[in-house]
Amino acid sequence: MPSFDIVSEVDKHEITNTVDNANRELTTRFDFRGVDASFEQSGDSVKVTAQAEFQVDQMIDIFYRCCTKRNIDINALDVEDDATHSGKTFFKNVTFKQGIDKETAKKLVKLIKESKLKVQASIQGEQVRVTGKKRDDLQAAMNVVRQAELDQPFQFNNFRD
């Protein structure tokens, strides 16, 4: 039976490249000359550090722009609302959403079932597997997922005929 998997993941190398590009842009910006500001990556999160809260907000915008240049969907980012003050610096943590959590997976399965397509969707860990008899039904299910507004980017892989 034809099937495919719906996943949500961001390439770690692209995250590293984005952080490097953002740090490089900081060194060229005139308003950040002589300011102790940086982007630090640790796993799936990035710590944005600066001397003032408004500078942290400007750095978040720089990071969004660098993500867009590297083809990382901004919906995959989860930014803290308030900057944390520690000593002389302010910082915010930006985390990347990896995998599909149970709530979102249930919404995806419900969305696919409500579309009345002849496909079955099942949750398998941090991904959703969709199976059907016809390839066209699977492609229609992909379009349904693409048009859904679930605040998370989805990729389709493991398409088997």
C-alpha positions in Angstrom: 0.0 0.0 0.0 1.3 3.5 -0.8 2.3 5.5 2.2 4.2 8.5 3.4 5.3 10.1 6.7 4.6 13.6 8.0 7.5 14.9 10.1 8.6 18.2 11.4 12.3 18.6 11.7 15.0 21.2 11.1 18.5 20.3 9.8 21.1 20.8 12.5 23.7 21.9 10.0 21.3 24.7 8.8 20.9 25.8 12.4 24.7 26.0 12.8 25.0 27.9 9.5 22.2 30.3 10.6 23.9 31.1 13.9 27.2 31.7 12.1 25.6 34.0 9.6 23.8 35.9 12.4 27.1 36.4 14.3 28.8 37.5 11.2 26.1 40.1 10.5 26.4 41.4 14.1 30.0 42.2 13.6 29.2 44.3 10.5 26.3 46.2 12.1 27.1 49.8 13.2 24.6 49.8 16.1 26.3 46.7 17.6 29.9 48.1 17.5 31.5 47.8 20.9 28.4 45.9 22.3 28.8 42.5 24.0 26.2 40.6 21.9 26.2 37.1 20.5 24.2 34.1 19.3 25.2 30.8 21.0 23.9 27.5 19.8 23.5 24.5 22.2 21.7 21.6 20.6 18.3 22.6 19.3 18.3 26.0 21.0 20.0 29.3 20.5 20.8 31.8 23.2 20.5 35.4 22.1 22.6 37.7 24.4 23.0 41.5 24.5 23.5 44.4 26.9 20.0 45.8 26.5 16.6 44.4 26.0 15.9 46.4 22.8 19.1 45.0 21.3 17.9 41.4 22.0 14.7 42.2 20.1 16.8 43.6 17.2 18.9 40.4 17.3 15.8 38.3 17.1 14.8 40.1 13.9 18.3 39.5 12.5 18.0 35.8 13.4 14.6 35.6 11.6 16.1 37.1 8.5 19.1 34.7 8.6 16.6 31.8 9.0 14.7 32.9 6.0 17.9 33.1 3.9 18.8 29.5 4.9 15.2 28.3 4.1 14.3 27.5 7.7 10.6 28.1 8.3 10.1 30.8 11.0 7.1 28.7 12.4 9.7 26.2 13.5 11.1 28.8 16.0 9.8 29.1 19.5 11.0 32.4 21.1 10.7 33.3 24.7 8.3 36.3 25.3 10.4 38.1 28.0 14.1 38.7 28.0 15.8 37.4 31.1 18.1 39.8 33.0 21.3 38.4 34.4 24.0 40.7 35.6 24.9 43.2 32.9 23.2 41.2 30.1 19.8 40.3 28.8 19.1 37.1 26.9 16.3 35.1 25.2 16.3 31.5 24.3 15.1 30.5 20.8 14.2 26.8 20.5 13.6 24.9 17.3 10.5 22.6 17.2 11.7 19.1 16.3 9.2 16.3 15.9 5.4 16.5 16.2 4.0 16.5 19.7 0.9 14.5 20.5 -1.5 17.4 20.5 -0.5 18.4 17.0 -0.4 14.8 15.8 -4.0 14.4 17.0 -5.0 17.6 15.1 -3.4 16.3 12.0 -5.1 12.9 12.1 -8.5 14.6 12.8 -7.9 17.0 9.9 -7.1 14.2 7.5 -10.2 12.2 8.6 -12.4 15.2 8.3 -11.2 15.7 4.7 -13.2 12.5 3.7 -10.2 11.2 1.7 -9.8 7.4 1.5 -6.6 7.4 3.5 -5.7 6.3 7.1 -3.5 8.3 9.4 -1.8 6.9 12.4 0.5 8.4 15.0 3.9 6.8 15.2 6.1 8.5 17.9 7.0 11.9 16.6 5.6 11.4 13.1 2.3 10.6 11.4 2.1 7.9 8.8 -0.6 8.2 6.1 -1.5 5.2 4.0 -4.0 4.8 1.2 -4.8 2.7 -1.9 -4.2 5.5 -4.5 -1.4 7.8 -4.9 -3.7 10.7 -5.8 -5.4 10.3 -2.4 -2.1 10.6 -0.7 -1.2 13.7 -2.7 -4.6 15.2 -1.7 -3.8 14.5 1.9 -0.5 16.3 1.5 -2.3 19.3 0.2 -4.7 19.3 3.1 -1.8 19.3 5.6 0.0 22.1 3.6 -3.1 24.3 3.9 -3.6 23.7 7.6 -2.6 26.5 10.0 -1.0 24.5 12.8 2.0 26.9 13.6 4.5 24.3 12.7 6.2 23.4 9.4 5.7 19.9 8.1 7.8 17.8 5.7 6.8 14.7 3.8 9.2 11.8 3.5 9.4 8.1 3.0 6.9 8.2 0.1 6.4 4.6 -0.9 4.4 3.2 -3.8 
